[in-house]
């Protein structure tokens, strides 16, 4: 028996396109009954803001074969048979291997990704043609066990002040889960490692001001009940869910840009696929002018140099990275204490 198919009309910068959607009645979020058709219509409705936030960037797709409770995998390069308005760009991964990665330029491309069973969109912090040079500084405020979203709010407010002192303008969004993502537009003049060092310096400055509330400790056993400032999200090929991207959680949340005035009373569970279209229509896009006035990371890199001179060195890299210069041993602290010293 032939599978159900619909054709969706999607407006964009090049006029209207017809996008094929198979199995539109398939339920993606069982708890709230949201289907593949609903997801595609959501992307169509928020398409302009979605592409402004995530377009013209190398993109990873988090795809689910049957729904958020089913099997999932990440897809980076366009599969065979992609329409001609889907493009790719060569990027370099931490292994030094090069590979083409998907780029979207219009809402129809994002709807096509939904047709490919994409739920979560993960954009790089750099533009497609300058993928080695981030134009976004990103900081992930990640609540640890014993903390929650409300604990991340004062950390975000303090982080905004630190960024302002570094000459950067901060924008904020919910992660779509328990945390907050703080972004700052930057000039694409530095490679990933420099941006990582700027993030670490900023994170350490925040930690000095809120030592009981935030931490830069990479090892979970050392974080305690604090907000972890995840500096490793600044590394090459590390991504966060993009602005307006759905998340694969039961209530169909969205990673939602908000204003700083909204932050203290924000409820991340209120931002979902079902509520975002009306929010955009009434509140507008808080990130509409993102990137209009990019800053530089020079002052933050000065903080990094200052910290190096005072004895604070490199921090651990993700475990799948090659060993990096100056990196401390990748050994869990409690395990290191138990191992006998080398003779």
TAURDA-V428355 format. One record per pair of residues at least 24 apart in sequence whose ideal C-beta (glycine too) atoms are under 10 Angstrom apart, sorted by the first residue. I is the first residue (numbers start at 1). J is the second residue. D is the distance in Angstrom with one decimal. If there is no record, write none. Layout:
I|J|D, I|J|D
This chain:
4|36|9.9, 4|37|9.6, 6|36|9.5, 6|37|6.8, 6|40|8.6, 8|37|8.4, 8|40|5.9, 8|41|7.9, 8|43|9.6, 8|44|6.9, 8|108|8.7, 8|111|6.2, 8|112|9.9, 8|114|9.3, 8|115|8.9, 9|44|8.6, 9|108|9.3, 9|111|10.0, 10|40|8.7, 10|43|8.5, 10|44|5.6, 10|47|7.2, 10|106|7.9, 10|107|5.3, 10|108|4.2, 10|109|9.0, 10|110|8.7, 10|111|5.3, 10|112|8.9, 11|44|8.0, 11|47|7.7, 11|48|9.2, 11|106|9.0, 11|107|7.1, 11|108|8.4, 12|44|9.8, 12|47|7.2, 12|48|8.8, 12|51|8.1, 12|85|8.5, 12|105|8.4, 12|106|3.8, 12|107|5.1, 12|108|5.4, 12|109|8.4, 12|110|9.8, 12|111|9.6, 13|48|9.4, 13|51|8.7, 13|105|7.8, 13|106|5.7, 13|107|9.0, 13|108|9.8, 14|85|7.3, 14|105|8.9, 14|106|6.6, 14|108|8.4, 15|106|9.9, 15|108|9.8, 16|108|8.5, 17|83|8.0, 17|85|6.9, 17|106|7.8, 17|107|8.7, 17|108|4.1, 17|109|9.0, 17|111|8.5, 17|112|8.9, 18|83|10.0, 18|108|8.6, 19|43|9.9, 19|44|9.0, 19|83|8.1, 19|85|9.8, 19|107|9.2, 19|108|5.5, 19|109|9.0, 19|110|9.6, 19|111|4.7, 19|112|5.7, 19|114|8.6, 19|115|6.6, 20|83|9.2, 20|111|9.6, 20|112|8.4, 20|115|6.4, 21|111|7.5, 21|112|9.2, 21|114|7.4, 21|115|5.4, 22|115|6.7, 22|116|9.9, 22|117|9.6, 23|66|9.6, 23|115|9.3, 23|117|8.9, 24|114|9.9, 24|115|9.5, 26|66|7.3, 26|67|7.1, 26|117|8.7, 27|66|9.0, 27|67|6.0, 27|68|9.6, 27|69|9.9, 28|64|7.1, 28|66|8.6, 28|67|5.0, 28|68|6.2, 28|69|9.6, 28|70|9.4, 28|114|9.2, 28|117|8.4, 28|119|6.6, 28|246|8.6, 28|248|8.8, 28|252|8.0, 28|273|9.3, 29|67|7.2, 29|68|5.9, 29|69|9.2, 29|119|8.8, 29|246|8.5, 29|247|10.0, 29|248|8.5, 29|249|8.4, 29|250|6.8, 29|251|7.6, 29|252|4.4, 29|253|9.8, 29|272|9.2, 29|273|7.8, 29|274|9.8, 30|67|6.4, 30|68|7.8, 30|69|6.7, 30|250|7.9, 31|68|9.1, 31|69|9.5, 31|249|9.2, 31|250|4.3, 31|251|6.5, 31|252|8.1, 32|250|7.4, 32|251|6.1, 32|252|5.4, 32|272|7.8, 32|273|8.3, 32|274|7.2, 33|252|9.5, 33|274|10.0, 34|67|9.5, 34|68|9.5, 34|246|8.8, 34|251|9.6, 34|252|5.2, 34|272|8.7, 34|273|5.9, 34|274|7.4, 35|67|9.6, 36|67|9.0, 36|114|6.8, 36|115|8.1, 36|117|7.7, 36|119|9.8, 37|114|9.3, 38|114|10.0, 38|252|8.7, 38|273|6.8, 38|274|8.2, 39|111|9.1, 39|114|5.3, 39|115|10.0, 39|117|9.6, 39|118|8.7, 39|119|7.4, 39|246|6.8, 39|252|8.6, 39|273|6.8, 40|110|9.1, 40|111|5.3, 40|112|9.5, 40|113|9.7, 40|114|4.7, 40|115|7.4, 41|111|9.0, 41|114|9.5, 41|273|9.2, 41|277|8.7, 42|111|9.8, 42|114|8.7, 42|244|8.9, 42|246|7.4, 42|252|9.0, 42|254|8.4, 42|272|9.5, 42|273|4.8, 42|274|8.4, 42|276|7.0, 42|277|6.9, 43|107|6.5, 43|108|9.5, 43|109|9.8, 43|110|4.9, 43|111|5.3, 43|112|9.7, 43|113|8.2, 43|114|5.8, 43|118|9.4, 43|121|9.3, 43|244|8.6, 43|245|9.6, 43|246|8.8, 43|273|9.4, 44|107|6.2, 44|108|8.8, 44|110|8.7, 44|111|6.2, 44|114|9.4, 44|277|9.6, 45|107|9.3, 45|273|9.6, 45|276|8.0, 45|277|4.4, 45|278|9.6, 45|280|7.6, 45|281|8.7, 46|107|8.6, 46|110|9.3, 46|243|9.7, 46|244|5.2, 46|254|8.5, 46|273|9.2, 46|276|6.0, 46|277|6.4, 46|279|9.3, 46|280|5.8, 46|281|9.8, 46|285|8.9, 47|106|7.8, 47|107|3.0, 47|108|8.3, 47|109|9.7, 47|110|6.6, 47|111|7.8, 47|244|9.2, 48|106|9.6, 48|107|7.1, 48|280|8.9, 48|285|8.2, 48|288|9.7, 49|107|9.9, 49|243|7.5, 49|244|5.8, 49|257|8.1, 49|276|9.2, 49|280|6.1, 49|284|8.8, 49|285|4.5, 49|286|9.6, 49|287|7.5, 49|288|7.6, 50|104|8.8, 50|107|6.9, 50|110|6.0, 50|121|8.0, 50|242|7.8, 50|243|7.6, 50|244|4.5, 50|245|7.8, 50|254|10.0, 50|276|9.8, 50|280|9.7, 50|285|9.7, 51|104|6.7, 51|105|7.2, 51|106|6.1, 51|107|5.9, 51|108|9.7, 51|109|8.0, 51|110|6.8, 51|244|9.3, 52|243|8.5, 52|244|9.2, 52|285|7.3, 52|287|7.4, 52|288|7.5, 52|290|7.7, 52|291|8.9, 53|121|9.3, 53|123|7.6, 53|173|8.9, 53|183|9.7, 53|242|5.8, 53|243|3.7, 53|244|6.0, 53|245|8.5, 53|255|9.3, 53|257|7.4, 53|285|8.4, 53|287|6.1, 53|288|9.9, 53|290|7.4, 53|291|9.9, 54|103|9.8, 54|104|6.7, 54|110|7.7, 54|121|5.6, 54|122|8.9, 54|123|4.4, 54|124|9.7, 54|241|9.7, 54|242|4.1, 54|243|6.8, 54|244|7.5, 54|245|7.1, 55|103|7.6, 55|104|5.4, 55|105|5.5, 55|106|7.4, 55|107|9.2, 55|109|8.1, 55|110|8.4, 55|123|8.2, 55|127|9.6, 55|128|9.0, 55|242|9.6, 56|87|9.7, 56|89|9.3, 56|103|6.5, 56|104|8.1, 56|105|6.4, 56|123|9.1, 56|126|9.8, 56|127|5.5, 56|128|5.3, 56|129|8.2, 57|89|9.0, 57|101|9.1, 57|102|9.6, 57|103|6.7, 57|104|8.3, 57|121|9.8, 57|122|9.6, 57|123|4.1, 57|124|5.0, 57|125|7.8, 57|126|6.8, 57|127|6.2, 57|128|6.2, 57|131|8.2, 57|135|9.2, 57|136|9.0, 57|239|9.2, 57|242|8.3, 58|88|8.4, 58|89|6.0, 58|90|9.2, 58|91|5.0, 58|99|9.8, 58|100|9.1, 58|101|4.0, 58|102|7.2, 58|103|6.4, 58|122|9.4, 58|123|7.3, 58|124|4.2, 58|125|9.6, 58|126|7.3, 58|127|8.8, 58|128|6.3, 58|131|5.6, 58|237|8.7, 58|239|8.7, 59|88|9.5, 59|89|9.7, 59|101|6.8, 59|102|4.9, 59|103|6.2, 59|104|6.1, 59|109|9.3, 59|110|9.3, 59|113|8.2, 59|118|9.5, 59|121|6.2, 59|122|6.7, 59|123|5.2, 59|124|7.2, 59|128|9.1, 59|239|8.3, 59|242|8.0, 60|101|7.4, 60|102|7.6, 60|118|9.7, 60|120|8.8, 60|121|7.9, 60|122|4.2, 60|123|8.0, 60|124|8.2, 60|237|8.5, 60|239|5.8, 60|242|9.9, 61|102|6.7, 61|104|9.6, 61|110|9.9, 61|113|5.6, 61|114|9.7, 61|116|6.8, 61|117|8.7, 61|118|4.3, 61|119|8.6, 61|120|7.7, 61|121|6.6, 61|122|7.5, 62|117|9.6, 62|118|6.7, 62|119|5.9, 62|120|3.8, 62|121|7.6, 62|122|6.4, 62|239|9.7, 62|241|8.2, 62|245|8.9, 62|246|9.6, 62|247|9.3, 62|248|6.9, 63|113|8.4, 63|114|9.8, 63|116|6.2, 63|117|4.7, 63|118|5.2, 63|119|7.1, 63|120|8.7, 64|117|5.6, 64|118|8.1, 64|119|5.3, 64|120|8.8, 64|248|6.7, 65|117|6.2, 66|117|8.2, 67|117|9.1, 67|119|8.8, 67|248|9.0, 68|119|6.4, 68|120|9.5, 68|246|9.2, 68|247|8.8, 68|248|4.2, 68|249|7.3, 68|250|7.5, 68|252|8.4, 69|248|8.9, 69|250|8.8, 70|117|9.3, 70|248|10.0, 72|117|9.1, 72|119|8.0, 72|120|8.9, 72|248|7.2, 73|117|9.7, 74|120|9.2, 74|122|7.7, 74|239|9.6, 75|101|9.8, 75|102|7.5, 75|113|8.9, 75|116|7.3, 75|117|9.4, 75|118|7.7, 76|100|8.1, 76|101|4.9, 76|102|6.4, 76|122|9.3, 76|237|9.1, 77|101|6.1, 77|102|6.3, 78|102|5.1, 78|103|8.7, 78|109|9.7, 78|112|9.6, 78|113|9.7, 78|116|9.4, 79|116|7.0, 81|116|10.0, 82|109|9.0, 82|112|7.2, 82|113|9.7, 82|116|8.6, 83|108|7.9, 83|109|8.0, 83|112|6.2, 83|115|9.9, 85|109|6.0, 85|112|8.2, 86|112|6.4, 86|113|8.6, 86|116|9.9, 87|128|7.9, 88|128|8.7, 89|124|9.6, 89|127|9.1, 89|128|4.3, 89|129|7.0, 89|130|9.9, 89|131|6.3, 90|128|9.6, 90|131|8.0, 91|124|7.4, 91|126|8.7, 91|128|8.6, 91|131|4.7, 91|132|8.2, 91|236|8.6, 91|237|7.7, 92|131|7.5, 92|132|6.7, 92|192|9.6, 92|236|7.4, 92|237|8.7, 93|236|7.0, 93|237|5.2, 94|192|9.0, 94|235|7.1, 94|236|5.4, 94|237|5.8, 94|238|9.0, 94|317|8.4, 94|318|8.2, 94|320|7.6, 94|321|5.2, 94|322|6.5, 94|324|9.1, 95|236|10.0, 95|237|9.1, 95|320|8.8, 95|321|8.7, 95|322|6.9, 96|322|8.3, 99|237|10.0, 101|128|8.5, 101|131|8.0, 101|237|9.2, 102|128|9.8, 103|127|9.4, 103|128|4.8, 103|129|9.6, 103|131|9.6, 104|128|9.8, 110|242|10.0, 110|244|9.6, 110|245|9.5, 114|246|9.5, 118|245|9.3, 118|246|9.1, 119|241|9.8, 119|245|8.4, 119|246|5.6, 119|247|7.7, 119|248|5.1, 119|249|9.9, 119|252|9.3, 120|176|8.3, 120|239|9.8, 120|240|9.8, 120|241|5.3, 120|242|8.3, 120|245|5.6, 120|246|6.4, 120|247|6.1, 120|248|5.9, 120|249|9.9, 120|255|8.7, 121|239|9.1, 121|241|7.0, 121|242|4.7, 121|243|9.3, 121|244|8.5, 121|245|4.3, 121|246|8.2, 121|255|9.2, 122|238|9.2, 122|239|3.8, 122|240|6.9, 122|241|6.3, 122|242|6.6, 122|245|7.7, 123|239|6.4, 123|240|8.4, 123|241|9.0, 123|242|4.6, 123|243|8.6, 123|245|8.4, 124|192|9.7, 124|236|8.6, 124|237|7.7, 124|238|8.9, 124|239|6.1, 124|242|9.8, 125|183|8.2, 125|186|9.0, 125|188|9.6, 125|192|8.5, 125|195|7.7, 125|233|8.9, 125|234|7.7, 125|235|10.0, 125|236|9.5, 125|238|8.8, 125|239|7.8, 125|240|8.7, 126|188|6.6, 126|191|9.7, 126|192|8.1, 126|195|9.3, 126|236|9.0, 127|188|6.8, 129|188|9.8, 130|188|5.1, 130|189|9.7, 131|188|9.6, 131|192|9.7, 131|236|9.0, 132|188|8.8, 132|190|9.7, 132|191|5.8, 132|192|7.2, 132|236|8.2, 133|186|9.4, 133|187|8.8, 133|188|3.9, 133|189|6.5, 133|190|6.5, 133|191|6.3, 133|192|8.2, 133|194|9.3, 133|195|8.6, 134|186|6.8, 134|187|9.8, 134|188|6.5, 134|189|9.7, 134|190|7.5, 134|191|8.2, 134|192|6.3, 134|194|9.0, 134|195|5.0, 134|196|9.4, 134|198|9.9, 134|234|7.9, 134|236|8.9, 134|297|9.3, 135|185|6.5, 135|186|6.0, 135|187|7.1, 135|188|4.2, 135|189|9.2, 135|195|9.7, 135|291|7.1, 135|294|6.6, 136|171|9.2, 136|183|5.4, 136|184|7.2, 136|185|6.2, 136|186|6.7, 136|188|9.1, 136|195|8.8, 136|234|9.7, 136|290|8.6, 136|291|8.2, 136|294|9.0, 137|163|8.1, 137|166|9.1, 137|168|6.6, 137|170|9.2, 137|182|8.8, 137|183|6.9, 137|184|4.5, 137|185|7.9, 137|186|5.1, 137|190|9.7, 137|195|6.1, 137|196|9.8, 137|198|6.5, 137|199|6.4, 137|202|8.0, 137|234|7.3, 137|294|9.6, 137|295|8.4, 137|297|6.6, 137|300|8.0, 138|181|6.6, 138|182|7.6, 138|183|5.3, 138|184|8.1, 138|186|10.0, 138|195|8.7, 138|199|7.6, 138|230|9.4, 138|233|5.8, 138|234|6.3, 138|238|8.9, 138|239|9.0, 138|240|6.4, 139|163|8.4, 139|170|8.8, 139|172|10.0, 139|180|8.9, 139|181|7.4, 139|182|4.7, 139|183|7.7, 139|184|8.3, 139|199|6.0, 139|202|6.9, 139|203|6.9, 139|206|8.6, 139|229|6.3, 139|230|7.5, 139|231|7.7, 139|233|7.4, 139|234|7.7, 139|240|9.9, 140|175|7.2, 140|179|6.3, 140|180|8.0, 140|181|5.8, 140|182|8.1, 140|199|9.6, 140|227|9.9, 140|228|8.2, 140|229|7.5, 140|230|4.0, 140|231|8.6, 140|232|8.7, 140|233|4.6, 140|234|9.0, 140|238|9.5, 140|240|6.2, 141|172|9.3, 141|175|8.3, 141|178|9.7, 141|179|5.3, 141|180|4.6, 141|181|7.4, 141|182|6.6, 141|203|9.8, 141|206|9.3, 141|214|7.7, 141|227|5.3, 141|228|7.7, 141|229|6.4, 141|230|7.8, 142|175|8.1, 142|177|9.2, 142|178|7.9, 142|179|4.8, 142|180|8.8, 142|181|9.7, 142|215|10.0, 142|223|9.2, 142|226|9.9, 142|227|6.7, 142|228|4.5, 142|229|7.8, 142|230|5.1, 142|233|8.9, 143|175|9.5, 143|177|9.0, 143|178|4.9, 143|179|5.7, 143|180|8.9, 143|225|9.2, 143|226|8.8, 143|227|5.8, 143|228|7.8, 144|178|9.7, 144|179|10.0, 144|214|9.9, 144|215|7.9, 144|217|9.7, 144|220|7.5, 144|223|4.9, 144|224|7.2, 144|225|6.3, 144|226|6.0, 144|227|6.9, 144|228|5.5, 145|220|8.7, 145|223|8.7, 145|224|9.3, 145|225|7.0, 146|223|9.7, 146|224|7.8, 146|225|3.4, 146|226|8.5, 147|178|8.5, 147|179|9.8, 147|213|8.6, 147|214|9.8, 147|223|9.5, 147|224|9.2, 147|225|5.5, 147|226|6.6, 147|227|6.1, 147|228|9.1, 148|178|6.0, 148|179|9.5, 148|227|9.8, 148|268|9.9, 149|174|7.9, 149|175|8.9, 149|177|8.7, 149|178|5.3, 149|179|7.2, 149|180|7.5, 149|266|8.0, 149|267|8.3, 149|268|5.6, 149|269|8.9, 150|178|9.8, 150|264|9.3, 150|266|9.5, 150|267|9.9, 151|178|9.4, 151|179|9.9, 151|213|7.1, 151|214|9.2, 151|225|8.3, 151|226|8.1, 151|227|5.9, 152|178|7.6, 152|179|5.7, 152|180|4.7, 152|182|9.7, 152|213|9.5, 152|214|9.1, 152|227|5.3, 152|228|9.9, 152|263|9.6, 152|268|9.6, 153|180|7.4, 153|227|9.6, 153|263|5.9, 153|264|6.0, 153|265|9.3, 153|266|7.6, 154|210|7.5, 154|213|6.8, 154|214|9.2, 154|227|8.9, 154|263|9.8, 154|264|8.9, 155|179|9.8, 155|180|7.8, 155|182|9.1, 155|206|7.0, 155|207|9.8, 155|209|9.7, 155|210|6.4, 155|213|6.0, 155|214|5.1, 155|226|8.7, 155|227|4.6, 155|228|9.8, 155|229|7.8, 156|180|4.9, 156|181|9.2, 156|182|5.8, 156|206|9.8, 156|227|8.9, 156|260|8.6, 156|263|6.4, 156|264|9.7, 156|266|10.0, 157|182|10.0, 157|260|7.9, 157|263|7.0, 157|264|7.9, 158|205|9.6, 158|206|6.0, 158|209|5.8, 158|210|5.8, 158|213|8.3, 158|214|8.0, 159|184|9.8, 159|202|7.5, 159|203|8.5, 159|205|9.1, 159|206|5.3, 159|209|9.4, 159|210|9.2, 159|214|8.4, 159|227|9.6, 159|229|7.9, 160|184|9.4, 160|260|6.7, 160|263|9.1, 161|205|9.8, 161|206|9.0, 161|209|8.4, 162|201|9.6, 162|202|5.7, 162|203|8.8, 162|204|9.8, 162|205|5.1, 162|206|5.3, 162|208|9.5, 162|209|7.4, 162|300|9.1, 162|303|9.5, 163|202|6.7, 163|205|9.6, 163|206|9.3, 163|295|8.5, 163|300|8.6, 164|295|9.7, 165|202|9.3, 165|205|8.0, 165|299|7.7, 165|300|9.4, 165|303|9.4, 166|198|7.9, 166|201|8.3, 166|202|6.2, 166|205|8.2, 166|295|7.7, 166|296|9.1, 166|297|7.6, 166|298|8.9, 166|299|4.7, 166|300|4.6, 166|301|9.5, 166|302|9.0, 166|303|7.4, 167|295|5.0, 167|296|6.6, 167|297|8.7, 167|298|7.7, 167|299|5.3, 167|300|8.3, 168|198|9.1, 168|202|8.4, 168|294|8.8, 168|295|4.3, 168|296|8.2, 168|297|7.7, 168|299|8.4, 168|300|7.6, 169|289|9.5, 169|290|9.0, 169|291|9.8, 169|292|9.1, 169|293|6.3, 169|294|8.4, 169|295|6.3, 170|260|7.8, 170|295|9.9, 171|243|8.9, 171|257|6.9, 171|258|9.2, 171|259|9.2, 171|260|8.7, 171|286|7.4, 171|287|5.7, 171|289|9.2, 171|290|5.6, 171|291|9.4, 172|256|9.8, 172|257|7.4, 172|258|6.1, 172|259|8.1, 172|260|6.4, 172|262|8.9, 172|263|6.3, 172|266|9.1, 172|286|8.3, 172|287|9.3, 173|240|9.2, 173|241|9.2, 173|242|9.2, 173|243|5.5, 173|244|8.8, 173|245|9.9, 173|254|9.3, 173|255|5.6, 173|256|5.8, 173|257|4.4, 173|258|6.4, 173|268|9.7, 173|271|9.1, 173|286|8.2, 173|287|7.5, 174|241|9.8, 174|243|9.7, 174|247|9.5, 174|253|7.7, 174|254|7.9, 174|255|6.0, 174|256|4.8, 174|257|8.3, 174|258|6.6, 174|263|9.5, 174|266|6.8, 174|267|9.1, 174|268|4.3, 174|269|9.3, 174|270|9.3, 174|271|5.9, 175|240|7.2, 175|241|6.8, 175|247|7.9, 175|253|8.9, 175|255|5.8, 175|256|9.3, 175|268|7.5, 176|240|9.4, 176|241|5.5, 176|242|9.9, 176|243|9.9, 176|244|9.8, 176|245|7.1, 176|246|7.4, 176|247|3.6, 176|248|9.1, 176|249|7.1, 176|252|9.6, 176|253|4.6, 176|254|5.9, 176|255|4.0, 176|256|7.3, 176|268|7.2, 176|269|10.0, 176|271|7.6, 176|272|9.3, 177|241|8.6, 177|247|6.3, 177|248|9.8, 177|249|6.5, 177|253|7.1, 177|255|8.6, 177|268|7.4, 177|269|10.0, 178|268|7.4, 179|227|8.0, 179|228|8.9, 179|230|8.6, 179|240|9.4, 179|255|9.9, 179|268|8.7, 180|227|8.8, 180|258|9.1, 180|263|8.1, 180|266|8.8, 180|268|8.5, 181|230|9.8, 181|233|8.6, 181|240|5.7, 181|241|8.2, 181|242|9.7, 181|243|8.5, 181|255|7.0, 181|257|9.2, 182|229|9.5, 183|240|9.1, 183|243|8.5, 183|257|9.1, 183|287|8.4, 183|290|7.5, 183|291|9.8, 184|290|9.5, 184|294|8.3, 184|295|6.4, 184|297|8.9, 184|300|9.6, 185|287|9.8, 185|289|9.5, 185|290|6.0, 185|291|4.5, 185|292|7.7, 185|293|7.2, 185|294|4.2, 185|295|6.9, 186|291|9.4, 186|294|5.3, 186|295|5.7, 186|296|6.5, 186|297|5.7, 186|300|9.4, 187|294|4.9, 187|295|7.2, 187|296|5.4, 187|297|8.3, 187|298|9.6, 188|294|8.1, 189|294|9.6, 189|296|7.1, 189|297|8.3, 189|298|9.2, 190|296|8.5, 190|297|5.9, 190|298|9.0, 190|301|7.9, 191|236|8.5, 192|234|7.2, 192|235|6.3, 192|236|4.2, 192|237|8.7, 192|238|9.0, 193|234|9.1, 193|235|8.3, 193|236|8.1, 193|314|9.9, 193|324|8.2, 193|325|9.3, 194|234|9.8, 194|297|6.8, 194|298|10.0, 194|300|9.4, 194|301|6.5, 194|304|8.6, 195|234|5.5, 195|235|9.0, 195|236|9.4, 195|297|6.4, 195|300|9.0, 195|301|9.3, 196|231|6.6, 196|232|7.9, 196|233|9.2, 196|234|4.3, 196|235|5.8, 196|236|8.6, 196|238|9.3, 196|304|9.5, 196|314|9.4, 196|315|8.9, 196|317|8.8, 196|324|9.7, 197|231|9.1, 197|234|8.6, 197|297|8.5, 197|300|8.0, 197|301|6.4, 197|303|9.2, 197|304|4.4, 197|305|8.9, 197|307|9.3, 197|308|9.0, 197|314|8.4, 197|315|9.5, 198|231|9.7, 198|234|7.9, 198|296|9.5, 198|297|4.0, 198|298|8.8, 198|299|8.7, 198|300|3.7, 198|301|5.5, 198|302|9.5, 198|303|7.9, 198|304|6.5, 199|229|8.3, 199|230|9.1, 199|231|5.0, 199|232|9.0, 199|233|8.0, 199|234|4.2, 199|235|9.4, 199|297|8.8, 199|300|7.8, 199|304|9.3, 200|229|8.9, 200|231|4.8, 200|232|9.5, 200|234|8.0, 200|300|9.0, 200|303|9.1, 200|304|6.6, 200|307|8.1, 200|312|8.7, 200|313|9.9, 200|314|8.2, 200|315|5.9, 201|231|9.4, 201|297|9.0, 201|299|9.1, 201|300|5.0, 201|301|7.1, 201|302|8.1, 201|303|3.8, 201|304|4.0, 201|305|8.5, 201|306|8.0, 201|307|6.0, 201|308|9.4, 201|312|9.0, 202|229|8.3, 202|231|8.7, 202|234|9.9, 202|297|9.0, 202|299|9.7, 202|300|5.4, 202|303|7.2, 202|304|9.1, 203|228|9.5, 203|229|4.0, 203|230|8.6, 203|231|5.3, 203|234|9.4, 203|315|9.0, 204|229|8.6, 204|231|9.0, 204|303|7.6, 204|304|8.7, 204|306|10.0, 204|307|6.1, 204|312|6.7, 204|315|9.2, 205|300|8.6, 205|303|6.2, 205|307|8.9, 216|312|9.8, 216|315|6.9, 217|315|9.1, 217|316|9.7, 217|333|8.9, 218|315|6.0, 218|316|4.5, 218|317|9.0, 218|318|9.4, 218|328|8.9, 218|330|9.3, 218|332|9.8, 218|333|9.7, 219|316|7.9, 219|330|9.9, 219|331|9.2, 219|332|5.7, 219|333|5.6, 219|334|8.3, 219|335|9.6, 219|336|9.8, 220|332|8.9, 221|332|6.8, 221|333|6.7, 221|334|5.8, 221|335|9.5, 222|332|9.3, 222|333|6.2, 222|334|8.9, 231|315|6.3, 231|316|9.5, 231|317|9.8, 232|315|8.1, 232|316|7.8, 232|317|6.8, 232|318|5.4, 232|319|10.0, 232|321|8.8, 233|318|9.6, 235|317|6.8, 235|318|6.5, 235|321|7.1, 235|324|9.6, 236|321|8.9, 237|318|9.3, 237|320|9.5, 237|321|9.3, 238|318|7.1, 238|321|9.6, 243|285|8.8, 243|286|9.3, 243|287|6.0, 243|290|8.5, 244|271|9.5, 244|273|9.9, 244|276|6.9, 244|280|8.4, 244|285|8.7, 244|287|9.1, 246|272|8.4, 246|273|5.7, 246|276|9.1, 247|271|9.9, 247|272|9.4, 247|273|9.6, 252|276|9.9, 254|279|9.3, 256|280|9.7, 256|286|8.8, 257|283|9.8, 257|285|6.7, 257|286|4.5, 257|287|4.3, 257|288|9.1, 257|290|8.2, 258|283|8.9, 258|286|5.8, 258|287|9.3, 259|283|8.2, 259|284|9.6, 259|286|4.7, 259|287|9.6, 260|286|8.8, 261|286|9.5, 262|286|7.9
